């Protein structure tokens, strides 16, 4: 009788353990499912947590409207370029030429205006066209010649940079000359004051661009095709998606966005400099990865890339106000990149 009771007790305990395990497993599964459905959730939590931590450490110095809007101004260029990089990475590609396209487009705008006396409006359109054209070449080589995106954009990065320096003769167009003769080039640097906060048109453009692209990617056929190509190009082709056309359109749009970033950069720094924006490709990839967009393509939210850029901005300003060595920023951002990729791998295992 006692043996039977012991067996029943043991059996009951085992059942409870199994039930508890299933409950815990269900909780983990729910968390992973939520992260899979909302990829921007993790960077959003990290962003608010970092703001809260630096706010507690620095108090009103960090939470002032000036400091918070300064972060937006500092990440505006990276945020715009990050939007372009996000589109490419969603297709399981990568674009190392984004920074070079941005700088080349800005140089075209400045040189066409001041060297050839072209109306500034037309010069800006030419710069935007050049950015789109370089993006088209990238897309065509990747889609039709079947070259790896890494190799194509690495080569284009070198070509665009060399063209930029050869064409501009390494000449910088001064901010005073632009303000006097071509103020339209400073358009994205114009400021709007709302209370104690100061916004630039570049910041407003970045936010509007990200929200617009988020809507397009989620609510239009083209956006669904982008995700389908990144998830499985062969399956997308079989389901009727024109993979080649989609890839070309993505790289072309990315080039256009980078050209807008070049225009915004003129407004941000005031001058047209062929040596500016050299790290934009690395910074944009950093924002995208921290923002939860999968490097394997087909999963992620472009809003996450904006969160990623803001996280970098918060860490940079917060550590600077604390008087910490600048190298701590690189250390923490590097740790965040590795953690973001690890989380992405964890989520992908659940979604299989």
N, C-alpha and C positions, 0 to 999 in steps of 0.2 A: 504493500500500500504506500509506504513511504517512498519507494522507488518510483512509483507512478506519479506521486505528487512532485517529486524532484524533477521528473521528466517534463511534467506539465509546466512547472515553474520555469524550467530551462527553456522549454519551447515558447512559453509566453514572453520570456525575456528576449529570445531571439527574434520573435515577431516584432516586439517593440523596437529593437535595434534596426531591423529592416525598415520599419515604418519611419523611424527617425532618419535613417539614411536617405530614404526616398523623399522625405520632406526637405532635407537639406539639399539634396540633388535638385529637387524641383526649384528651390530658391535660387541656387546657382544658375540653373537653366533659365529662370525668368530674368535674372540680371543680364545674362549673356544675350538673351533674346532682345531685351530692351536696348542694349548697346548695339546690337546688330541692326535693329530697326531705326535707331536714332544715333548715328555715328558721332554727331556733334555733341552728344551728352557729356562724354568724358572731358573734352577740352573746355566745355562750358563750366563744368564743375571746377576744373583746375584754374580757370580764369578767375572765377569768383572767390575761390579759396586763396589765390595769390593776392588778389585785391584786399581781401579781409586781413591777411597776415601782414602785408606791408602797411595797411591802414592802422592796425594795432601798434605796430612798431614806430610809425612815423606820425600818426595822429592827423591833425588838420593840414600838415604840410603835404601829405599825400592825397588826402580827400578833397583838397581845394579844387574848384572848377577849372582853374588854370592848369593844375598838374594833370588832371584826368583828360582834358582836351589836348594837352601837349602830347600825351601818349598817342592819341588819334592822329595828330599831325605827323608824328615821327614814323608811324607805321603805314601812312597813307600809300606811299609808293610800293612798299612790300605787299600791302594788301591788294593793290591793283594787279601787280605782277603775279601774286599768289593766286588770284582768280584765274588768270591765264594758265598758270601751271596746273591748277586743279583740273581744268578741262582736259588737259593732255594726260594727266595721271589717271583720270577716270577711265581712259581708253587703254590703260595698262602701258602707256608710253611714258616718256620723260622729255623735257625740253631744256637743254643746257644753254640754249641760245637766247633765252628771254631777256637777260640783262643786256646783251649785245644789241638785240633788236631795239630795245628801249633807248639806248644811248644813240644808236645810228639814226633812229627816227628823230630824236631831239636835235641832233646835229644837222640833219636835212632841213628841218624847220628853220633853224637859225641861219644856216648858210644860204639857203634859197632866198631868205628875206634880206640879208645884209650883203651877200656877195653879188647876187643878181638883181637886187631891187624888186623882187617879186612881191606882190601884195601879200601881207602876212596871212590872210585867210587862205589864199591859194597855197602858200608855203606849208601851212598846217595840214591841208588836205594831201599835199604831196608826201609829207612825213607819215601820215596815216596810211597812205597807199603803199609806201615802201615797207612799212611794218607788215601789212597784209600780204604783200608780195613775197617777202621772205618766209612768212608762215606758210604760204601756198607751196613754195618750193620744198620746204620741209615735209609737208603733208604728201606731196606728189611722190617724192623719193621713198617715203615710208610705205605709202599705199600701193603704188604701182611697181616700183623697182624692188620692193620688199627688203629694203635695207633696215637694219635695227635703229630704232629711234635714238638710242644713246649715241651711236656712231654718227648718224646724220646731224643731230643737233650739236654734237661736239665739234664736228667739222664746220658747221654753220656759225658756231660761236667764234671760231678763229677767223673765218672769212669776214664776218660782219665787223669784228673788232679791227681787223687789218684795213678793211674798207673805210671804216670810221676814221682811223688815224691818217690814212693816206689822203682821203678827201679833205679832211679838215685841216691838214698840216699841223695837227695838234694845237690849233688856235682856239682860244676861249673867247666867247663873245660876252662882254662885260654886262653886268646887271644894269648899270647906268644907261648904256646904249639901248638896251631892250626897253627899259622903262620910258625912255624918251621917244624912240622911233617905232617900237612894235609892242605896245603894252598887252596886246592880245596873248602874247606868249606867256605872260605872267598871270593869265586868267585863273588857273587853278591854285595860285598862291594868294589870291584875294581873300580877305578875311571878313567874317560876319561875327559880330559880338552879340551874344544872347546872355544877358546877366553878366556873370563873371566868366562865362565860358567863351572861348574864341574858336570858331570853326572856320576852316578854309573850304573853298569850293572843291579842292582835291579830296578832302575828307568826305564831303557830301557825295561826290562822284563815286568814291570807293564803296560807301554804304549802299547807294542806289544800284551800282553795278552788281554787287554781291546778291542783293535781294532779287534783282531782275533775273540774274542767271540761275538762282535757286528756283525761281518760279518756272523758268524755261525748262530746266533739267527735270523737274518733277511733273510738269503739267502739259508738256508738248510731246509730240511723236519724236521730234529730233532729240530731245533730252533722253527719252527712253532708249533711243537707238545708241546714244553715247554710252549709257550704262550697259546695254546689251553687248556692244563691241568690246568693252573692257572686261566683261564677265566671261564671254566665250565667243570670239569672232566667227568661228565655224558654225556654231549653232545660230548665231545672229544672221549669217548669210543664208542658211537653210530656211530661216523663218521669214525671209524676204527683205532683210535690211541690206541696203547698199553700203557695205563696209568701207569700200574705198572712198566713196563720196563723203561718208561721215567723217573719216579720218582727215581728209583734206579740209573739210569745213571746220573741224576742231582746231587744227594747226593754223589755219588762216585766221580764224577768230582770235586765237591766242596771240598771233602776231599783231592784229589790230589793237587788242587790249594793251599789249606792250607798247605800241606806238602812243596810245593815250597816256600810258605811264610816263613815257618820255616827255610828253607835253606837260604833265603834272610835275615832273621832276624839274623842269625849267622854272615853274612857279615856286617850287619848294626851295631850290638853292639860289634862284635869282638869275643865274647865268646859264649859258650853253657851254658845257665843258665835255670834251671827248673822253676825259678820264674819270668821269663820275659813274656811279652805279655799277662798279665792277663786280660786286658781290651779290648782285640782285638774283642771279640764278640760284646760288646756295641759300640765300635768305628765303626765297620763295619756296624752295623744296622743304626747308625747315618748317615754315608756316603750314604747309600742306600736310606734312607728316605729323606734326604735333596736333594739327586740326582733325586728325582721325580719318583722313582719306587713305584708303589702302593703296600701297605701292603696286599691288598685284592687279589693280583696276576693278571696275564694276561695283565698287561700294564706297560710300562716303557722301558727305554733304559739303557743298562749297561754302556754306556758312561756317563750317568747322575751320576752314582755312583762315577766315577772318578772325575767329577766336584764337587760332594758332599765332597769327601775327600780333594780336593784342597781348597774348601771354608773353611773347618776347619783349614787347614794349613795356609791359608792367615790370618784368624782371629787370630790364635795363635801367628804367627810371628809378625803381625802388632801391636797387643796390647802389645806384649813383648817389641818391639822397642819403643813404646810410653811410656813405663814404667808403664803401667796399672797393677792393681792387676790381678792375674791369674783367679780369680773367675769371672771376667767380661767375659772371654772367655766362661766359662760354661753357664753363663746367656744368652749370645747372641746365642750360639749354641742351647740351650734349646728352645729359642724363635723361631729359624729357624726351628727346628723339628716340633713344633706345627703348625707353618705357612705352612710348606710343606704338612702336613697331611690335613690341612684345604683346601689348594689349590687342593689337590688330590680329596677330597670329592666334591668340587665345580665342578671339571672337570667331575667326574663320573656322576653327576646329568645331565649334558648336553649330555653325550654320551648315556644315557638311551633312 
